């Protein structure tokens, strides 16, 4: 499968969906979340890995969202 050209906004959406999918699985299953997201967006696993790295490096949402204060 060839890599799709994706905009930054599309990559951010895919990253957010990956994080949400991983959070929704109980117990968390990275392999299964990769399968779900690559199928949903019709992208390769390599492309998803690149998006995941980019999202982590740039602290894309939901990573950049401030945690609520616990006072």
N, CA, C and O atoms as a printed pandas DataFrame, in Angstrom:
     atom_number atom_name residue_name chain_id  residue_number  x_coord  y_coord  z_coord
0              1         N          UNK        A               1    0.852   -1.169    0.000
1              2        CA          UNK        A               1    0.000    0.000    0.000
2              3         C          UNK        A               1    0.900    1.235    0.000
3              4         O          UNK        A               1    1.818    1.342    0.814
4              5         N          UNK        A               2    0.635    2.155   -0.906
5              6        CA          UNK        A               2    1.443    3.367   -0.952
6              7         C          UNK        A               2    0.931    4.366    0.079
7              8         O          UNK        A               2   -0.227    4.320    0.494
8              9         N          UNK        A               3    1.810    5.259    0.478
9             10        CA          UNK        A               3    1.437    6.256    1.472
10            11         C          UNK        A               3    0.549    7.315    0.844
11            12         O          UNK        A               3    0.799    7.787   -0.265
12            13         N          UNK        A               4   -0.488    7.673    1.574
13            14        CA          UNK        A               4   -1.361    8.753    1.142
14            15         C          UNK        A               4   -0.739   10.076    1.551
15            16         O          UNK        A               4   -0.074   10.165    2.583
16            17         N          UNK        A               5   -0.953   11.092    0.747
17            18        CA          UNK        A               5   -0.552   12.443    1.140
18            19         C          UNK        A               5   -1.645   12.982    2.049
19            20         O          UNK        A               5   -2.809   13.069    1.658
20            21         N          UNK        A               6   -1.263   13.338    3.249
21            22        CA          UNK        A               6   -2.232   13.817    4.231
22            23         C          UNK        A               6   -1.841   15.219    4.690
23            24         O          UNK        A               6   -0.659   15.538    4.824
24            25         N          UNK        A               7   -2.842   16.037    4.924
25            26        CA          UNK        A               7   -2.586   17.371    5.464
26            27         C          UNK        A               7   -2.245   17.236    6.949
27            28         O          UNK        A               7   -2.478   16.194    7.561
28            29         N          UNK        A               8   -1.699   18.287    7.501
29            30        CA          UNK        A               8   -1.402   18.288    8.938
30            31         C          UNK        A               8   -2.679   18.052    9.731
31            32         O          UNK        A               8   -2.670   17.307   10.711
32            33         N          UNK        A               9   -3.772   18.674    9.320
33            34        CA          UNK        A               9   -5.040   18.511   10.025
34            35         C          UNK        A               9   -5.503   17.059    9.980
35            36         O          UNK        A               9   -6.003   16.542   10.980
36            37         N          UNK        A              10   -5.348   16.401    8.850
37            38        CA          UNK        A              10   -5.721   14.991    8.741
38            39         C          UNK        A              10   -4.844   14.121    9.630
39            40         O          UNK        A              10   -5.335   13.199   10.281
40            41         N          UNK        A              11   -3.559   14.408    9.657
41            42        CA          UNK        A              11   -2.651   13.628   10.511
42            43         C          UNK        A              11   -2.997   13.833   11.984
43            44         O          UNK        A              11   -2.950   12.887   12.771
44            45         N          UNK        A              12   -3.342   15.062   12.359
45            46        CA          UNK        A              12   -3.743   15.319   13.752
46            47         C          UNK        A              12   -5.017   14.557   14.098
47            48         O          UNK        A              12   -5.143   14.028   15.203
48            49         N          UNK        A              13   -5.955   14.499   13.171
49            50        CA          UNK        A              13   -7.199   13.755   13.395
50            51         C          UNK        A              13   -6.908   12.271   13.582
51            52         O          UNK        A              13   -7.466   11.627   14.470
52            53         N          UNK        A              14   -6.034   11.736   12.744
53            54        CA          UNK        A              14   -5.666   10.319   12.844
54            55         C          UNK        A              14   -4.962   10.050   14.172
55            56         O          UNK        A              14   -5.235    9.042   14.825
56            57         N          UNK        A              15   -4.062   10.938   14.574
57            58        CA          UNK        A              15   -3.359   10.771   15.850
58            59         C          UNK        A              15   -4.354   10.775   17.006
59            60         O          UNK        A              15   -4.288    9.913   17.883
60            61         N          UNK        A              16   -5.271   11.731   17.015
61            62        CA          UNK        A              16   -6.280   11.811   18.065
62            63         C          UNK        A              16   -7.106   10.526   18.091
63            64         O          UNK        A              16   -7.386    9.984   19.161
64            65         N          UNK        A              17   -7.491   10.045   16.917
65            66        CA          UNK        A              17   -8.280    8.820   16.849
66            67         C          UNK        A              17   -7.493    7.627   17.365
67            68         O          UNK        A              17   -8.054    6.754   18.027
68            69         N          UNK        A              18   -6.197    7.580   17.069
69            70        CA          UNK        A              18   -5.362    6.493   17.571
70            71         C          UNK        A              18   -5.322    6.507   19.095
71            72         O          UNK        A              18   -5.493    5.465   19.728
72            73         N          UNK        A              19   -5.101    7.660   19.680
73            74        CA          UNK        A              19   -5.047    7.773   21.143
74            75         C          UNK        A              19   -6.398    7.383   21.755
75            76         O          UNK        A              19   -6.447    6.643   22.738
76            77         N          UNK        A              20   -7.485    7.880   21.172
77            78        CA          UNK        A              20   -8.812    7.552   21.695
78            79         C          UNK        A              20   -9.111    6.058   21.569
79            80         O          UNK        A              20   -9.710    5.460   22.464
80            81         N          UNK        A              21   -8.695    5.465   20.462
81            82        CA          UNK        A              21   -8.912    4.031   20.262
82            83         C          UNK        A              21   -8.121    3.226   21.284
83            84         O          UNK        A              21   -8.638    2.266   21.855
84            85         N          UNK        A              22   -6.872    3.610   21.515
85            86        CA          UNK        A              22   -6.061    2.902   22.515
86            87         C          UNK        A              22   -6.670    3.040   23.900
87            88         O          UNK        A              22   -6.676    2.083   24.675
88            89         N          UNK        A              23   -7.185    4.230   24.220
89            90        CA          UNK        A              23   -7.797    4.453   25.532
90            91         C          UNK        A              23   -9.095    3.663   25.697
91            92         O          UNK        A              23   -9.436    3.255   26.807
92            93         N          UNK        A              24   -9.817    3.447   24.599
93            94        CA          UNK        A              24  -11.114    2.779   24.665
94            95         C          UNK        A              24  -10.990    1.266   24.822
95            96         O          UNK        A              24  -11.908    0.615   25.322
96            97         N          UNK        A              25   -9.865    0.709   24.397
97            98        CA          UNK        A              25   -9.699   -0.738   24.492
98            99         C          UNK        A              25   -9.366   -1.141   25.915
99           100         O          UNK        A              25   -8.520   -0.535   26.573
100          101         N          UNK        A              26  -10.055   -2.181   26.377
101          102        CA          UNK        A              26   -9.829   -2.648   27.741
102          103         C          UNK        A              26   -9.627   -4.143   27.704
103          104         O          UNK        A              26  -10.586   -4.872   27.452
104          105         N          UNK        A              27   -8.439   -4.630   27.941
105          106        CA          UNK        A              27   -7.222   -3.881   28.272
106          107         C          UNK        A              27   -6.657   -3.200   27.023
107          108         O          UNK        A              27   -6.954   -3.613   25.902
108          109         N          UNK        A              28   -5.847   -2.161   27.214
109          110        CA          UNK        A              28   -5.241   -1.466   26.072
110          111         C          UNK        A              28   -4.470   -2.447   25.187
111          112         O          UNK        A              28   -3.755   -3.320   25.681
112          113         N          UNK        A              29   -4.627   -2.289   23.889
113          114        CA          UNK        A              29   -3.996   -3.197   22.946
114          115         C          UNK        A              29   -3.502   -2.386   21.753
115          116         O          UNK        A              29   -4.282   -2.045   20.864
116          117         N          UNK        A              30   -2.214   -2.082   21.734
117          118        CA          UNK        A              30   -1.632   -1.245   20.686
118          119         C          UNK        A              30   -1.809   -1.894   19.323
119          120         O          UNK        A              30   -2.165   -1.214   18.361
120          121         N          UNK        A              31   -1.570   -3.182   19.225
121          122        CA          UNK        A              31   -1.697   -3.888   17.949
122          123         C          UNK        A              31   -3.101   -3.735   17.378
123          124         O          UNK        A              31   -3.278   -3.423   16.201
124          125         N          UNK        A              32   -4.089   -3.957   18.228
125          126        CA          UNK        A              32   -5.483   -3.868   17.774
126          127         C          UNK        A              32   -5.834   -2.430   17.397
127          128         O          UNK        A              32   -6.552   -2.210   16.422
128          129         N          UNK        A              33   -5.345   -1.461   18.146
129          130        CA          UNK        A              33   -5.658   -0.062   17.829
130          131         C          UNK        A              33   -5.054    0.332   16.480
131          132         O          UNK        A              33   -5.667    1.084   15.722
132          133         N          UNK        A              34   -3.855   -0.174   16.177
133          134        CA          UNK        A              34   -3.233    0.082   14.871
134          135         C          UNK        A              34   -4.095   -0.495   13.750
135          136         O          UNK        A              34   -4.307    0.152   12.724
136          137         N          UNK        A              35   -4.590   -1.717   13.953
137          138        CA          UNK        A              35   -5.420   -2.353   12.934
138          139         C          UNK        A              35   -6.694   -1.547   12.689
139          140         O          UNK        A              35   -7.089   -1.335   11.543
140          141         N          UNK        A              36   -7.330   -1.104   13.759
141          142        CA          UNK        A              36   -8.572   -0.336   13.643
142          143         C          UNK        A              36   -8.329    0.971   12.887
143          144         O          UNK        A              36   -9.074    1.300   11.964
144          145         N          UNK        A              37   -7.298    1.710   13.270
145          146        CA          UNK        A              37   -7.056    3.036   12.690
146          147         C          UNK        A              37   -6.545    2.941   11.250
147          148         O          UNK        A              37   -6.955    3.730   10.399
148          149         N          UNK        A              38   -5.658    1.986   10.970
149          150        CA          UNK        A              38   -5.175    1.877    9.587
150          151         C          UNK        A              38   -6.315    1.496    8.642
151          152         O          UNK        A              38   -6.365    1.969    7.506
152          153         N          UNK        A              39   -7.216    0.655    9.101
153          154        CA          UNK        A              39   -8.359    0.276    8.274
154          155         C          UNK        A              39   -9.324    1.454    8.106
155          156         O          UNK        A              39   -9.813    1.711    7.006
156          157         N          UNK        A              40   -9.591    2.159    9.191
157          158        CA          UNK        A              40  -10.541    3.280    9.147
158          159         C          UNK        A              40  -10.086    4.365    8.178
159          160         O          UNK        A              40  -10.900    4.929    7.447
160          161         N          UNK        A              41   -8.793    4.654    8.172
161          162        CA          UNK        A              41   -8.271    5.749    7.343
162          163         C          UNK        A              41   -7.590    5.257    6.062
163          164         O          UNK        A              41   -7.082    6.063    5.282
164          165         N          UNK        A              42   -7.577    3.959    5.846
165          166        CA          UNK        A              42   -6.963    3.360    4.665
166          167         C          UNK        A              42   -5.526    3.850    4.473
167          168         O          UNK        A              42   -5.151    4.341    3.408
168          169         N          UNK        A              43   -4.740    3.698    5.534
169          170        CA          UNK        A              43   -3.329    4.074    5.510
170          171         C          UNK        A              43   -2.502    2.865    5.925
171          172         O          UNK        A              43   -3.024    1.904    6.489
172          173         N          UNK        A              44   -1.215    2.927    5.641
173          174        CA          UNK        A              44   -0.333    1.822    6.004
174          175         C          UNK        A              44    0.064    1.925    7.474
175          176         O          UNK        A              44   -0.053    2.979    8.099
176          177         N          UNK        A              45    0.531    0.811    8.000
177          178        CA          UNK        A              45    1.011    0.799    9.387
178          179         C          UNK        A              45    2.240    1.691    9.536
179          180         O          UNK        A              45    2.398    2.367   10.553
180          181         N          UNK        A              46    3.106    1.695    8.530
181          182        CA          UNK        A              46    4.277    2.577    8.568
182          183         C          UNK        A              46    3.867    4.047    8.625
183          184         O          UNK        A              46    4.457    4.842    9.357
184          185         N          UNK        A              47    2.856    4.390    7.848
185          186        CA          UNK        A              47    2.391    5.779    7.848
186          187         C          UNK        A              47    1.787    6.129    9.208
187          188         O          UNK        A              47    1.981    7.238    9.706
188          189         N          UNK        A              48    1.067    5.200    9.801
189          190        CA          UNK        A              48    0.496    5.453   11.125
190          191         C          UNK        A              48    1.602    5.628   12.160
191          192         O          UNK        A              48    1.493    6.480   13.042
192          193         N          UNK        A              49    2.659    4.838   12.063
193          194        CA          UNK        A              49    3.790    4.986   12.994
194          195         C          UNK        A              49    4.408    6.379   12.874
195          196         O          UNK        A              49    4.743    7.010   13.876
196          197         N          UNK        A              50    4.553    6.848   11.635
197          198        CA          UNK        A              50    5.108    8.188   11.413
198          199         C          UNK        A              50    4.198    9.257   12.010
199          200         O          UNK        A              50    4.674   10.209   12.629
200          201         N          UNK        A              51    2.898    9.098   11.823
201          202        CA          UNK        A              51    1.931   10.040   12.388
202          203         C          UNK        A              51    1.995   10.007   13.910
203          204         O          UNK        A              51    1.941   11.050   14.562
204          205         N          UNK        A              52    2.109    8.814   14.471
205          206        CA          UNK        A              52    2.189    8.671   15.929
206          207         C          UNK        A              52    3.440    9.380   16.456
207          208         O          UNK        A              52    3.368   10.106   17.448
208          209         N          UNK        A              53    4.572    9.174   15.803
209          210        CA          UNK        A              53    5.815    9.839   16.227
210          211         C          UNK        A              53    5.689   11.355   16.126
211          212         O          UNK        A              53    6.092   12.082   17.034
212          213         N          UNK        A              54    5.128   11.823   15.017
213          214        CA          UNK        A              54    4.958   13.262   14.821
214          215         C          UNK        A              54    4.037   13.843   15.896
215          216         O          UNK        A              54    4.308   14.914   16.438
216          217         N          UNK        A              55    2.968   13.146   16.194
217          218        CA          UNK        A              55    2.028   13.610   17.217
218          219         C          UNK        A              55    2.655   13.660   18.598
219          220         O          UNK        A              55    2.424   14.603   19.355
220          221         N          UNK        A              56    3.446   12.651   18.926
221          222        CA          UNK        A              56    4.126   12.636   20.229
222          223         C          UNK        A              56    5.174   13.741   20.297
223          224         O          UNK        A              56    5.276   14.446   21.301
224          225         N          UNK        A              57    5.960   13.891   19.214
225          226        CA          UNK        A              57    7.008   14.920   19.191
226          227         C          UNK        A              57    6.438   16.325   19.315
227          228         O          UNK        A              57    7.030   17.189   19.962
228          229         N          UNK        A              58    5.287   16.548   18.691
229          230        CA          UNK        A              58    4.692   17.893   18.670
230          231         C          UNK        A              58    3.598   18.090   19.709
231          232         O          UNK        A              58    2.976   19.151   19.774
232          233         N          UNK        A              59    3.364   17.057   20.527
233          234        CA          UNK        A              59    2.354   17.099   21.587
234          235         C          UNK        A              59    0.999   17.551   21.059
235          236         O          UNK        A              59    0.374   18.471   21.585
236          237         N          UNK        A              60    0.567   16.863   19.992
237          238        CA          UNK        A              60   -0.748   17.150   19.429
238          239         C          UNK        A              60   -1.827   16.738   20.407
239          240         O          UNK        A              60   -1.592   15.897   21.275
240          241         N          UNK        A              61   -3.030   17.330   20.275
241          242        CA          UNK        A              61   -4.155   16.910   21.113
242          243         C          UNK        A              61   -4.391   15.411   20.948
243          244         O          UNK        A              61   -4.300   14.886   19.838
244          245         N          UNK        A              62   -4.682   14.744   22.011
245          246        CA          UNK        A              62   -5.059   15.260   23.314
246          247         C          UNK        A              62   -3.882   15.470   24.256
247          248         O          UNK        A              62   -4.095   15.827   25.415
248          249         N          UNK        A              63   -2.642   15.262   23.800
249          250        CA          UNK        A              63   -1.487   15.374   24.690
250          251         C          UNK        A              63   -1.283   16.795   25.204
251          252         O          UNK        A              63   -0.826   16.983   26.332
252          253         N          UNK        A              64   -1.617   17.794   24.395
253          254        CA          UNK        A              64   -1.360   19.168   24.799
254          255         C          UNK        A              64   -2.467   19.749   25.671
255          256         O          UNK        A              64   -2.337   20.862   26.180
256          257         N          UNK        A              65   -3.540   19.010   25.842
257          258        CA          UNK        A              65   -4.639   19.509   26.660
258          259         C          UNK        A              65   -4.217   19.498   28.121
259          260         O          UNK        A              65   -3.667   18.517   28.622
260          261         N          UNK        A              66   -4.482   20.590   28.778
261          262        CA          UNK        A              66   -4.096   20.725   30.178
262          263         C          UNK        A              66   -4.909   19.771   31.037
263          264         O          UNK        A              66   -6.122   19.637   30.879
264          265         N          UNK        A              67   -4.219   19.126   31.935
265          266        CA          UNK        A              67   -4.898   18.239   32.877
266          267         C          UNK        A              67   -5.642   19.108   33.895
267          268         O          UNK        A              67   -5.130   20.145   34.316
268          269         N          UNK        A              68   -6.846   18.688   34.288
269          270        CA          UNK        A              68   -7.582   19.474   35.274
270          271         C          UNK        A              68   -6.808   19.538   36.597
271          272         O          UNK        A              68   -6.138   18.588   37.002
272          273         N          UNK        A              69   -6.929   20.672   37.235
273          274        CA          UNK        A              69   -6.273   20.829   38.544
274          275         C          UNK        A              69   -6.953   19.940   39.554
275          276         O          UNK        A              69   -8.180   19.905   39.652
276          277         N          UNK        A              70   -6.154   19.234   40.294
277          278        CA          UNK        A              70   -6.727   18.345   41.321
278          279         C          UNK        A              70   -6.399   18.913   42.687
279          280         O          UNK        A              70   -5.425   18.532   43.336
280          281         N          UNK        A              71   -7.244   19.831   43.093
281          282        CA          UNK        A              71   -7.063   20.463   44.411
282          283         C          UNK        A              71   -8.071   19.963   45.378
283          284         O          UNK        A              71   -8.075   20.380   46.536
